[in-house]
Amino acid sequence: MALIVQKFGGTSLSSLNRIRWVANQVVKCKENGNKVLAVVSAMAGETNRLIELCKSVMDPPDERELDVITSSGEQVSSGLLAMMIKAMGYDAISFQGHQVRIITDNAHSKARILRIDDEKIRKALSDDKIIVVAGFQGVEEEGNVTTLGRGGSDLTAVSLAAVLNADSCELYKDDVDGIYTTDPGICEYARKLKKISYDEMLEMSSLGSKVLQARAVEFAKKFHVPIHVRPTSKPDAEGTWVVDEEEAMVEMESVVISGLTYDKDQSKITILHVPDQPGIAAKLFTPLGDEGIIVDMIVQNVSTKGHTDMTFTVPETDFKKSITIAKQVAKELGGRGVTSDDKIAKVSLVGVGMKTHSGVASKMFSQLAREGINILMISTSEIKISCVIDEKYTELAVRTLHEAFNLGVDK
Amino acid sequence: MALIVQKFGGTSLSSLNRIRWVANQVVKCKENGNKVLAVVSAMAGETNRLIELCKSVMDPPDERELDVITSSGEQVSSGLLAMMIKAMGYDAISFQGHQVRIITDNAHSKARILRIDDEKIRKALSDDKIIVVAGFQGVEEEGNVTTLGRGGSDLTAVSLAAVLNADSCELYKDDVDGIYTTDPGICEYARKLKKISYDEMLEMSSLGSKVLQARAVEFAKKFHVPIHVRPTSKPDAEGTWVVDEEEAMVEMESVVISGLTYDKDQSKITILHVPDQPGIAAKLFTPLGDEGIIVDMIVQNVSTKGHTDMTFTVPETDFKKSITIAKQVAKELGGRGVTSDDKIAKVSLVGVGMKTHSGVASKMFSQLAREGINILMISTSEIKISCVIDEKYTELAVRTLHEAFNLGVDK
């Protein structure tokens, strides 16, 4: 008998009718001969309502009490789903984070899971009950309530699937029906992937395909949990499986590139003509890090006469703050000033096949050149090549690369 | 340094302004040199909203899941109050039932407190924090969430006061400013009591003065917790203290009667002419008990020629069901049938002074007779005399007895 973990988001739980639909999905899985554990988010809008309530009391809200209050959303939805399943004549039971127990560190509102006691859940499963677990929440060692951050219910589902050695972890999504080669919104030939490896998914996630929480994918990779991204709109259709690289490769055969992502939320800053000495990079990036600014790409030019230019990208929201810091640092280092540009985009090819196939980078560069698109920065990893380009060429770049690497469906 | 437990009801927490007012009360108590622990109900209307939500899923709702869901109301209000106190610059921390931990039996929605672990709260108090505890909720041994029934936050407050050996337990009330000699609504001379004993309060509560939850008063009596019933409308005024009998007597001096209550929600049933044999009462009251019907007064007439009449009272809501059972029993016992009346009321005098003062009963009976009020049933206990009368005489009886026993304020 297989064990399936199913996770449902807030939109799927936004009304009694939707909760009844979810209960039906769970019961159907059970009727198909599986043991089932469902993980739920709060009813749509509830978490934001509670956060706003807190902010009207204290802004920013006290983090410990914020977690106490926001976790009540999943408490209610998990109880309601368990009750709905019971009303349909099946034995169900809800568990909160403190009941499972899901032990986290004490980083309120962004806690990391340390371990999960699975005894109670195993007992309930062996009693043939359907389990409903409140997502998003845990407790730290002292019993204080914690939450796992936005998208945290994905992480709850994957972690439970890992601990219980579940056969699969189905993540139901309202807005997508799987993982695509690229954004169908700007490329009509975008194709839904049957399988993708964890690493590729991570690159796709962090590069802008915001379907799965990156931490959930990391966790799934570490514990080899097969994730099935499924659309709530077509619950019987296959979505996309996120699996181990070996298994993903079996299906993909000669596929080198799995996906193509873009990110317009980027800006670029250059400090001109600074002395090329040890410690220069640290002098720049330490104050940026202290301000909580996440620097993505960093490129240092070849040194000319003992001086160099240093270029880096930051999210557009941190653009102004970063310029102020860069100017300060340039002054201290005796640089010739700072140039900047927030009208840029990053386009990235992702694929584990890159590890064994050469020529991907050169093909990407020449294809962009053929369309007259200038490359401003380049960054590579084992399974990814990213180019920063002028923002206005984003759609053109995505379409031409999608076609050049033959990612699409047949025209 | 004194330790004060303060309990605030839902109306006091119905808006951010009201929560701010509560936070001010708590901080004022702290500033007066006390350690403070506040117990809160859910924001007004929230518990009913959640119950309705549950009923729309399953009616009657599954009791375990109902407790999971309804307890979220106190979770939110406790977090908000702690946050509000923090926003005012004081160190505060909220505790849920599972964190304290408040251990109960597993009778969902009407659980009884078995014990309270006070370690975490004592630690937080010694760290000079203001404590906010979610009322109404606990966990049973297995960690399942339970709730204590309507008015359960009173019980949470009194129990914590008992365990922590608090100097007093202040119960803030929105609708009353203390305990009165009788209902000010029908007797303009009703007087607010300064002190009342636990037993008197219990008789007053169960007889219809629904100010405090009876179980909370029982608990306070058992552990000698001084309760101070205070009005939110006049937070600096003294309300009524509910205390040990000895202490209540010191103040009351020669007062024999403390209060006068009435209850119109009563009905009366008589089984006529049943054989006066052992076991007759059991045959009648066992089936009533099996149906969950609470019988209040029972009167058996003197036996005539081996037969007797048996009269009892039940709440009006159980009137019809009780008649059906009574008729069935009358038939089995060979009785002459059943008479009934739901237009009755019970009027009761309460006072520990009755234990040592004679003449109270005869004075009550003669006073009612003087007004032409016929007494239908009589029942007495150590500190209470109740008379069942025709419902239409209720107000007249209350006013005349209130005056006769000199309970009122000076005219």
Interface residues (C-beta under 8 A of the other chain):
Chain A: L16 I19 L50 L53 C54 S56 V57 M58 P61 D62 R64 E65 L66 V68 I69 S71 S72 Q75 V76 S78 G79 L80 A82 M83 M84 K86 A87 I93 S94 Q96 H98 Q99 K120 E142 G143 N144 V145
Chain B: L16 I19 L50 L53 C54 S56 V57 M58 P61 D62 R64 E65 L66 V68 I69 S71 S72 Q75 V76 S78 G79 L80 A82 M83 M84 K86 A87 I93 S94 Q96 H98 Q99 K120 E142 G143 N144 V145
